[in-house]
Amino acid sequence: MRLFHFSEEDNIEIFKPRVKANRTNMPPVVWAIDEEHQFTFFFPRNCPRIVYTKSPQVQAQDETKFFGNTAANTIITVETQWYSRIINTTLYRYEFPTESYILFDETAGYYISHETVKPINKIAINNGLERLMNMNIEVRFTPNLYPVRDQLLESSIDDFGIHRFEHAVQL
């Protein structure tokens, strides 16, 4: 297993446990994402996005509605206004040793450590959209994520993530 953390900062030498702003009920931790789910972080940190994947539980009408005109099994929808930032932002993928990590959310691929973590590797990523396309993940752009979120929450899709939605534009 490999675990990663994505950042726009290129000079992080250690990661100290901290309380996450949207999980203040948790103790301080260092977050990581597994290799299988790392693609959900090929975006600038605060970029609002919705990621959903086809699964056997998806009902026929929802499969047609969300996947009817694509061969992709995973779709990421992003607000149009973020396009320039996405293609112009360099991300840094820090790799972590796995010893102190425990599984937090299997569906999302999230792991946590209560200890300070020193990265074992770092690479720059300048081409997140290209990487996604090479993984056969469809990226869609829309002026407003609210309709997608609302329809998704009313659907039978059970494998999804809504990231940084507090930064989504309210029209």
N, C-alpha and C positions, 0 to 999 in steps of 0.2 A: 504494500500500500504506500502511496505517496500523498503527502498533504502540502497544501499551498496557501499562501496569503497574497492577495493582489493589492497593490498600492500605486499611487502616482508619485510617491516619494522613492528616490533611488538610493537613499543613504541610511536605511534603518539597520542598525547593528544588532539590536536586541528588541524583542517584543515583550513588554510587561503586561501582565493581566490588568484589564480595566473593565469597568462597567460599561456595557453597551447602551447607547442612548435609548433604544427602543426595547430594552430588556432590563430595566432598572431593578426588577425584582430578583435578578440573578447576582451571584457574587462575581467579582472581577475574574475574567478569563481571557485567554488568547484564542481567537477563532481561527479555524482552518477549514479548507474545502478539499474534498478528495479529488483525485485525478478525473474520475468519471464525470463530475459535475463542475469542473473548473471553468468550462465554457460560459457559465452564467456570469462570470466576472471579467469577461473580455470587453468591458465598458468602463468609462470613467466612473469613479466612486459613486457620485450622486445621481447618475443617469437613471431615471425611472424606467423600468422595463417589466414586461410580463413574459414569463417563460412557461410554455405548456407542452406536454408530450402525450402522444397517443398511447393509450393502454387498453387492455382487453375490456375494462369496465366502461369504456366510453360507449354511450348509446348511439344507435345508427344516425338519428337526427343531429346529434352533436358532432359526430364524425363528419357528416356532410357539411355542417355549418362551419366548423373550425378547420377541417383538413380536406374538404371536398375538391379543392383545385390545386393540390400540391402533392408531391411524392414524399415530402419531408415528414418525419415522425415527430420532430421537435420544431417549434416555432417560437421566435422571440420577437415581440412587438415593442417598439421604442418610439418615443415622440420625435417627430420630424425635426424640431428645433435642436436636437442633440446631434444631428448628423455630423456637422463640422467638428464638434468637440470629440466625437468618437474617432473620426479618422485622423485627427491631429494630436491626440493624446498618447503619450508613451506610458505604458503600464509596466510595472515591475512585478514579476512573479517570484516571490520568495518561497523556497522549499524548506520545510521544517523536518527535523527528526521526529519520529512518530511515537517514541517511548512514553511520553507523558500525556498523550492524547487519549480521550475517550469519545465514543460516538455520542453525538447530541441529537441528530436528526438524520436517519438513514435515507429517507426520501430525498432530502435536499443535499445530502453528502456533507453535512456540517459536523465538525469535531471541535472539542474544546480542551484546553489545558489550563490548569490552575497554577502552573509554574511559568516563570520567565523562560522564553524560548529564543535560542540563537539560531538564525537561519543557516542552512548548510549549502545553499546555492541561491543565485539570483540571476534571472534573465530578463532582458527588455523585450516587451511585446509592442510592436508598432503597427501590427496588421490584424487586429482582433476580428474585423469583419471578414477578411480573407480566410482566416483560420476557421471561422464558423462555416463559411461556404464550403471549405474543404471537408468539413465534417457532415455535410448534407443537412445542415441546420438552416432553416429559412428565417431570414430577418426581414421583418415588415416595419414600415414607418407609417405613422399616423399623426395627425395634428393633436389628437387628444386620446389618452389612454383610458379615460373613464368608461366609455361604452364597451371597450374590450373587457375591462375588469368586471363590469356589472354583468355582462353576458356570461363570462367565464364562471363567476360565482353562482350563477343560476343553472349551470350545465352539469353534466355527469362526468366532466373531466376531473380526475382525482390526482393527477400528477402535474402540479403547477407551482410556480413561485411568483410572487409580486414583490419586486425589489425597489426600494427607495421611492415608494409611491408618494411619500410626503413632498417630493419635488416635482410631482406631475402638475401640469398646467390645468387649472380649473377654468373652463370656458363658460 
